[in-house]
């Protein structure tokens, strides 16, 4: 698959981006632990629908710059990276499309800078305004005596050492365990806080149909090049984000919006007793599509590209009127 890449300067870093097509700007922001490559099934359809598609490798990933300081990966910087990409192409607005951490990046960009966003598509992570406590403090309250991966990620170097010891196996386990193909209950409910993340996660003998060995080759090469420090630093800024982004308090999403997730995505159930999708709907004024794809897991645009693309293109078509 031949792609056109450009290194684009934005907000003090250079990001490697896929740039394809002509027309209004559509920026696709990936999540953890992924790459521009996680949008491989969406680039051509959105380009062919008349958009200039820009798919950055988020700072810290692949061939993009990877600043050393933890705070370089706070939400303010990631929002500024996106705004800088819009500026680079001389546009006032872009359609923002985000998955996993890319979803909060595009949600928060839209909440704080609605004039720069034509419309938003978020996948897997519903919107929520700034809470009474930070997400990190919430995880500590919800998971006080058992393992939760975002708490495990907090000590610099620990998760890096585990994942980088065998990048391919780490990614194989992570992608499989988060997918709709994994058995129910794959994550132990009583895993101790001092456990490592991957020890009790099985490595599938055969990859799910949506992820080929060649796909895994590409991801592995990306993370062997970049390491995991930059990507994991995103998780280490959640207290900082809460302190700095007070503008997200009671912030509404006022631009046309679309949300897509898998019914088996564990992210939707991170907060016991709270329907995160229904909560999101309270804060999104123009939610034109909300599609939960039955049986799909977290890697929604890779697991179910045909269904995701159908919703995505139908939503984009509503913007033309």
MOKAFEN-V993738 format. One record per helix or strand. SS is the DSSP state (helix for helix, strand for strand). FROM is the first residue (numbers start at 1). LEN is the number of residues. If there is no record, write none. Layout:
SS/FROM/LEN + SS/FROM/LEN
//
This chain:
strand/5/6 + strand/13/8 + strand/24/6 + helix/36/4 + helix/43/6 + strand/51/6 + helix/70/4 + helix/75/14 + strand/94/6 + helix/101/12 + helix/114/3 + strand/117/7 + strand/130/1 + helix/135/8 + helix/149/4 + helix/158/7 + helix/167/11 + helix/213/14 + helix/229/16 + helix/246/3 + strand/249/1 + strand/253/1 + strand/256/7 + helix/266/4 + helix/276/6 + strand/284/1 + strand/287/7 + helix/300/4 + helix/305/14
//
